[in-house]
Amino acid sequence: MKQGLHPESYRPVVFRDMSNDDTFITRSTIQAKETIEIDGVTYPLIKVEISSTSHPFYTGKQKLVDTAGRVDKFMSRYGNRKK
């Protein structure tokens, strides 16, 4: 592996989902301006607008587009115009 390719500053960082106040700790090199204390340990804090706990794809609240129903509705209205 090449030396000096990967950053040396990996450390635990707290990410907070601002839409539902969920927090999770992971390792990152991102620079943070704020800190937060969790269980007596101070971590850098990164605020995110959306995460897997609030994204509609992961929560199962995703809207499904019914294209087949739309096509059937269109055909029932306008499909028989040639007669």
Stockholm file with secondary structure:
# STOCKHOLM 1.0

chainA/1-83         MKQGLHPESYRPVVFRDMSNDDTFITRSTIQAKETIEIDGVTYPLIKVEISSTSHPFYTGKQKLVDTAGRVDKFMSRYGNRKK
#=GR chainA/1-83 SS CCTTCSCSCCEEEEEEETTTTEEEEEEECCCCSEEEEETTEEEEEEEESCCTTTCHHHHTCCCCCCHHHHHHHHHHHHTTTTC
#=GC SS_cons        CCTTCSCSCCEEEEEEETTTTEEEEEEECCCCSEEEEETTEEEEEEEESCCTTTCHHHHTCCCCCCHHHHHHHHHHHHTTTTC
//
